[in-house]
Amino acid sequence: MKWLENVLYTPLKKKMTMTNLEKNVDLHVHSNYSDGSLSPSQLVDLAVEKGLFAFALADHDTIDGIDEAIESAKERPVTVIPGIELSTEYEGKDVHIVGLMIDHKTPAFQKKIQEFVDSRELRNEKMCNALRTRAGMDITYEDLKSHYPDSVITRAHYARYMLEKGYIRSLSEAFERYIGDRAPYFIPREKVTPQDAVSLILSAKGIPVLAHPLLYGMSSERLQILVSSLKSCGLVALEALYATYSPSDEASMRLLAEKNGLLLSGGSDFHGAAKPKLELGTGYGKLQVPKDIFDKLLAKRKELFS
């Protein structure tokens, strides 16, 4: 645990007076180890350039980029928060649980994440075979892995590959015609439940967060049922500040968090070139996640696991 204490609990050698931006954090960021376009080291460079106090590297179902990010941030005026975003299934919907401040060195946690990777690879083999034999595309899983080395292959990689090869005219066409949830060549992989994801994150001494709740298209009643169920399993926070939220969206998510005794979290869901015009730290220009949100989450972690 010493490495985690060094990352999270040692005060940074920052300037005595922080700028406004240095008081902000981004608790939802992706690298090219999943479906982002920047390496963990490049994310650190960008975070320093933007003056962020801290950011959470929360790649999809993988922790492989965390050590690179932490190493790159040494002696630099930004804190890297070890994280992950777990893909789960709930009532036929894809629901994401972000884990913040995880101890990603925990052996049991690493073993479970490897099972996630194995499940995703099996799904990818089947999807490539379907696209090749039924859609007539010259695509194999080995092609994708060599084209996007050191990445966890997601459907975003499929779309970019198909666009580069001239099979489609736009990224959206890939999802509409081929690999979207209701498209003919989409093959779901085996997923855990959101409740399982919450428990897994807690096992790694992390803070479980329900990511971007409004993106699931649930009614207020169904969302409340989900939040109540996750709260009973140990959910700590709700992503109430998010790049695409309107002021009224944010207000409703703050109320939902308060109603259920949850802390707030927030982030841009930055992916780099995969989400054009969405910036690290500020989203589409108006997002601000103040440092005190991180401070409260950190205090809760100390309370739960110290």
C-alpha positions in Angstrom: 0.0 0.0 0.0 3.0 2.3 0.3 2.9 3.2 -3.4 -0.7 4.2 -3.1 0.0 6.4 -0.1 2.8 8.1 -2.0 0.4 8.9 -4.9 -2.6 9.9 -2.9 -1.6 11.2 0.5 1.8 12.9 0.0 1.2 16.7 -0.5 2.4 17.9 -3.9 5.2 20.4 -4.1 2.9 23.0 -5.7 3.1 26.7 -5.8 1.9 28.4 -2.7 -1.0 30.1 -4.6 -2.9 27.8 -7.0 -4.6 29.1 -10.0 -8.3 28.5 -10.4 -7.6 25.6 -12.8 -5.2 24.0 -10.4 -8.1 23.7 -8.0 -10.0 21.5 -10.5 -9.8 17.8 -11.1 -11.1 15.4 -13.8 -12.2 12.1 -12.3 -13.0 10.2 -15.6 -10.3 10.0 -18.2 -9.3 7.4 -20.8 -6.0 6.6 -22.5 -5.1 4.5 -25.5 -4.9 1.4 -23.2 -8.7 1.3 -23.8 -10.5 3.6 -26.4 -8.7 6.9 -25.9 -6.2 8.3 -28.3 -3.5 9.6 -25.9 -1.0 7.5 -24.0 -1.0 7.8 -20.2 2.2 9.9 -20.4 0.6 12.2 -22.9 -2.4 12.6 -20.6 0.0 13.7 -17.8 1.5 16.3 -20.1 -1.9 17.6 -21.1 -3.1 17.7 -17.5 0.0 19.7 -16.5 -0.6 22.0 -19.5 -4.2 22.6 -18.4 -3.2 23.1 -14.8 -5.3 20.4 -13.3 -4.7 19.4 -9.7 -5.4 15.7 -10.4 -7.0 13.4 -12.9 -8.3 9.8 -12.7 -7.1 7.3 -15.3 -10.2 5.1 -15.6 -9.8 3.0 -18.7 -12.4 0.5 -19.7 -11.9 -2.9 -17.9 -8.1 -2.5 -17.7 -5.5 -1.1 -15.3 -2.5 -1.5 -17.7 -1.9 2.2 -18.2 -1.9 3.2 -14.5 1.8 2.6 -13.7 2.9 4.5 -16.8 0.8 7.5 -15.7 2.0 7.4 -12.1 5.6 7.2 -13.2 5.2 10.1 -15.7 3.6 12.3 -13.0 6.5 11.9 -10.5 7.9 15.3 -9.6 5.3 17.0 -11.7 2.5 19.3 -10.4 -0.4 16.8 -11.0 -1.7 13.8 -9.2 -2.7 10.6 -11.0 -5.6 8.8 -9.4 -5.6 5.1 -10.1 -9.0 4.1 -11.5 -11.0 1.9 -13.8 -14.3 1.9 -15.6 -16.1 -1.4 -15.5 -18.7 -2.3 -18.1 -21.7 -4.1 -16.6 -25.2 -5.1 -17.7 -28.5 -4.1 -16.0 -31.9 -4.9 -17.4 -30.4 -5.1 -20.9 -28.6 -1.8 -20.6 -24.8 -1.1 -20.6 -24.2 0.5 -17.2 -20.7 1.7 -16.2 -19.2 1.8 -12.7 -16.1 3.8 -12.2 -13.6 2.8 -9.5 -11.5 5.6 -8.0 -8.3 5.4 -5.9 -8.2 1.6 -6.4 -5.2 -0.5 -5.2 -4.6 -2.0 -8.6 -1.8 -4.2 -7.2 -4.3 -6.3 -5.3 -3.8 -9.9 -6.7 -7.4 -11.0 -6.5 -8.5 -7.7 -8.2 -5.9 -8.2 -11.0 -7.1 -11.8 -11.5 -10.7 -10.7 -11.9 -9.7 -7.9 -14.4 -7.8 -10.5 -16.4 -11.1 -12.5 -16.6 -12.7 -9.4 -18.0 -10.0 -9.1 -20.7 -10.3 -12.8 -21.6 -14.1 -12.4 -22.0 -13.6 -9.4 -24.2 -11.1 -11.2 -26.4 -13.5 -14.1 -27.0 -16.2 -11.6 -28.0 -13.8 -9.8 -30.4 -12.9 -13.1 -32.1 -16.6 -13.8 -32.7 -17.4 -10.3 -33.9 -14.5 -10.3 -36.4 -15.5 -13.6 -37.7 -19.1 -12.4 -38.2 -17.9 -9.2 -40.0 -15.5 -11.3 -42.2 -17.9 -14.1 -43.2 -21.2 -12.3 -43.3 -20.4 -8.7 -44.0 -17.5 -9.4 -46.4 -15.0 -7.3 -44.5 -11.3 -8.3 -44.5 -10.9 -8.0 -40.7 -9.4 -10.3 -38.1 -8.8 -9.8 -34.4 -5.1 -10.0 -35.0 -5.4 -7.2 -37.5 -7.1 -5.0 -34.9 -4.5 -5.8 -32.2 -1.6 -5.0 -34.5 -3.3 -1.8 -35.7 -3.9 -0.6 -32.1 -1.1 -2.1 -30.1 -1.2 -2.0 -26.3 -5.0 -1.2 -26.4 -8.0 -3.0 -25.0 -10.0 -3.3 -28.3 -13.4 -1.8 -28.1 -16.1 -1.1 -30.7 -14.6 2.4 -31.1 -11.5 0.7 -32.5 -13.6 -1.4 -34.9 -15.3 1.8 -36.2 -12.0 3.6 -36.7 -10.5 0.6 -38.5 -13.5 0.2 -40.7 -13.4 3.9 -41.6 -9.6 3.8 -42.5 -10.2 0.7 -44.7 -13.0 2.4 -46.6 -15.8 0.1 -45.5 -17.8 3.0 -44.1 -18.1 6.7 -44.7 -18.4 7.8 -41.0 -17.9 6.5 -37.5 -21.6 6.6 -36.8 -22.3 4.4 -39.8 -20.3 1.6 -38.1 -22.6 1.6 -35.1 -25.8 2.1 -37.1 -25.2 -0.6 -39.7 -22.7 -3.1 -38.1 -21.7 -3.0 -34.5 -24.2 -1.0 -32.5 -26.2 -2.7 -29.7 -29.0 -3.6 -32.2 -26.9 -4.0 -35.3 -26.6 -7.4 -37.0 -22.9 -8.0 -36.3 -22.8 -7.0 -32.6 -22.0 -9.8 -30.2 -22.3 -9.0 -26.5 -19.7 -10.3 -24.2 -20.4 -11.8 -20.8 -20.7 -9.0 -18.3 -20.9 -8.7 -14.6 -23.8 -6.9 -12.9 -23.3 -3.3 -11.5 -23.6 -4.8 -8.0 -20.7 -7.1 -8.8 -18.6 -4.2 -10.0 -19.3 -2.2 -6.9 -18.1 -5.2 -4.8 -15.1 -5.7 -6.9 -14.0 -2.1 -6.6 -14.5 -2.2 -2.8 -12.3 -5.3 -2.7 -9.5 -3.2 -4.2 -10.1 -0.5 -1.6 -11.5 1.8 -4.2 -14.4 4.2 -4.3 -17.3 2.9 -6.5 -19.1 5.6 -8.6 -22.1 5.2 -10.9 -20.9 6.8 -14.1 -23.0 9.3 -16.2 -26.4 8.1 -14.9 -28.5 10.1 -17.4 -26.9 8.4 -20.4 -28.7 5.1 -19.6 -32.1 6.5 -20.7 -33.9 5.3 -17.6 -37.0 6.9 -16.1 -36.5 8.7 -12.8 -38.2 5.7 -11.1 -36.0 3.1 -12.7 -32.8 5.1 -12.0 -33.8 5.4 -8.4 -34.3 1.7 -8.1 -30.8 1.1 -9.6 -29.2 3.6 -7.3 -30.9 2.2 -4.2 -29.7 -1.3 -5.1 -26.2 -0.1 -5.7 -26.2 1.9 -2.5 -27.1 -1.2 -0.5 -24.0 -2.9 -2.1 -21.7 -0.1 -1.1 -21.9 2.5 -3.8 -20.2 5.7 -2.6 -20.7 8.3 -5.2 -22.6 9.4 -8.3 -21.1 11.2 -11.3 -23.2 14.3 -11.1 -20.9 16.6 -13.0 -20.3 15.4 -16.6 -19.3 16.9 -19.9 -22.7 16.6 -21.6 -24.9 17.6 -18.7 -27.0 20.7 -18.9 -27.3 22.8 -15.7 -30.7 21.2 -15.0 -29.2 17.7 -15.6 -26.5 18.5 -13.0 -29.0 19.8 -10.6 -31.2 16.7 -10.8 -28.1 14.4 -10.3 -27.0 16.4 -7.3 -30.5 16.0 -5.8 -30.4 12.2 -6.6 -27.0 11.9 -4.9 -28.3 13.9 -1.9 -31.5 11.8 -1.6 -29.5 8.6 -1.5 -26.7 9.8 0.8 -24.0 9.6 -2.0 -21.0 11.8 -2.6 -20.5 13.6 -5.8 -18.0 12.8 -8.5 -17.4 14.3 -11.9 -15.4 14.1 -15.0 -15.1 14.9 -18.7 -15.0 11.2 -20.0 -12.0 12.5 -22.1 -11.0 10.2 -25.0 -8.9 12.5 -27.1 -9.4 12.3 -30.8 -12.2 9.7 -30.3 -14.4 12.5 -28.9 -13.5 15.6 -30.9 -13.9 19.0 -29.2 -14.3 17.4 -25.7 -11.4 18.7 -23.6 -9.6 17.3 -20.6 -10.9 19.0 -17.5 -13.4 21.2 -19.1 -15.4 18.9 -21.4 -17.2 21.0 -24.0 -16.1 24.2 -22.2 -18.2 24.6 -19.1 -17.3 21.6 -17.0 -15.6 22.3 -13.7 -15.0 19.6 -11.1 -13.6 21.4 -8.0 -10.8 19.8 -5.9 -13.1 19.7 -2.8 -15.1 16.9 -4.5 -11.9 14.8 -4.7 -11.0 15.8 -1.2 -14.4 14.4 0.1 -13.9 11.2 -1.8 -10.4 10.8 -0.5 -11.6 11.4 3.1 -14.3 8.7 2.6 -11.7 6.3 1.4 -9.7 6.9 4.5 -12.8 6.3 6.6 -13.7 3.1 4.8 -10.3 1.5 4.6 -7.9 2.9 7.2 
